Amino acid sequence: MLSTYLIYIYKKTVIKSMNSTRFAISIFELGVLLIAYILDKNLFTYNQYLSRRTIKKPMKTMFKPTHIE
């Protein structure tokens, strides 16, 4: 998923970063990683909710589906 790829990038930058500017960049990337993880988790639970649903009628939700099944 997206978050695992970002974790890989984050680990690579942390290993490389030893001076202060690279450290600041890695802290910024950690914030981005956290946001991506939260979005990823919400999308995952929403997809679980869609797959668990048995009603054929489309429900009114705030999310817009990316693809029509």
PyMOL commands that set and color helices and strands:
alter all, ss='L'
color gray80, all
select helices_A, chain A and resi 2-16+20-52
alter helices_A, ss='H'
color red, helices_A
deselect
rebuild
show_as cartoon
